[in-house]
């Protein structure tokens, strides 16, 4: 009954320990799932907040561009109306003023040309040794240089006069600049969003990995405590077993002693039967006068043999008791050593298993970090490519817009030149320089 109770208690301890370990593993799993769900909800909330912020900025950009377009349209309409009233008067004033300026400019050019020609002649006359052909060649080259320089100044002067009336539309450039500014703000927001998302992903992964390592630490600590408790329980069980064997040994030795004594008694009975048979036979074959001495001799022989046999059995009992005690001690010592080796091996196996589990978790964490970095790098590369494409598209739109503006300006300048010619405002070709005097 005691053994059954002890076995039942040991089984209960085993079941309780295993149940506690399973409960701990389930609790750890629930903690990981709860953290993953919380982090997922936080990431969803983060993405929703970024999406709303981007939508708000896009809406504000659209409203700003619409406001700018309306403002430009209203301002353009106002200016066009004002220009339609003042256009003819302004054009006449510009043409008259520019004609006067050009006439004055050409007169100045003529005077400068005469002065330059006279100065060149004087310089050549100072050196009478110079051949006439060389003088004419030098004069011709100098004349070409002066005329080319004056032509460039005249072209620049006329170009400036033409630009008095025409220029690139500031409203169109303002719209393009506004679009570029809005696009840069949008791209800066996208980069900021990507950076904040990367930071949040790293914090989430760090939180998950820290919890995972903490749970592994708790699991390993529990496994170690369970193993130590198991070791102590096995040692206690062996100690109780040995103590029980020590308590039972006197009774076992007594039983063995009684068994040896019974064997001795059985042997004595056999000896008595053999003695009686031998005595009867000797009495039958011996003379009656020798019976007394014969019986005495046989009795002494029997007594001697029984005494010898008793001594042998007593020695057997002593040897048996000594050997049983020694055997019990050696067996118990061997069992203790075997148990220590077994428990040490199990502890080493547990340590190796825990080290392998920890190393696998660390390797998994390293792979997760690398995967996250690759994901973030790829996402940033796609974002930068998108930004480059948007900037290129915006620059193309700007280039085409400016090209159309200059084409329109060129058409307006041609119309202006035709109108100038119709009103008598000729080109530079109509203002001839004076011919050279004879040398």
ABEGO torsion letter per residue (X at the ends): XAAAAAAAAAAAAAAAAAAAAAAAAAAAAAAAAAAAAAAAAAAAAAAAAAAAAAAAAAAAAAAAAAAAAAAAAAAAAAAAAAAAAAAAAAAAAAAAAAAAAAAAAAAAAAAAAAAAAAAAAAAAAABAABBAAAAAAAAAAAAAAAAAAAAAAAAAAAAAAAAAABBBBAAAAAAAAAAAAAAAAAAAAAAAAAAAAAAAAAAAAAAAAAAAAAAAAAAAAAAAAAAAAAAAAAAAAAAAAAAAAAAAAAAAAAAAAAAAAAAAAAAAAAAAAAAAAAAAAAAAABBAAAAAAAAAAAAAAAAAAAAAAAAAAAAAAAAAAAAAAAAAAAAAAAAAAAAAAAAAAAAAAAAAAAAAAAAAAAAAAAAAAAAAAAAAAAAAAAAAAAAAAAAAAAAAAAAAAAAAAAAAAAAAAAAAAAAAAAAGBBBAAABBBBBBBBX
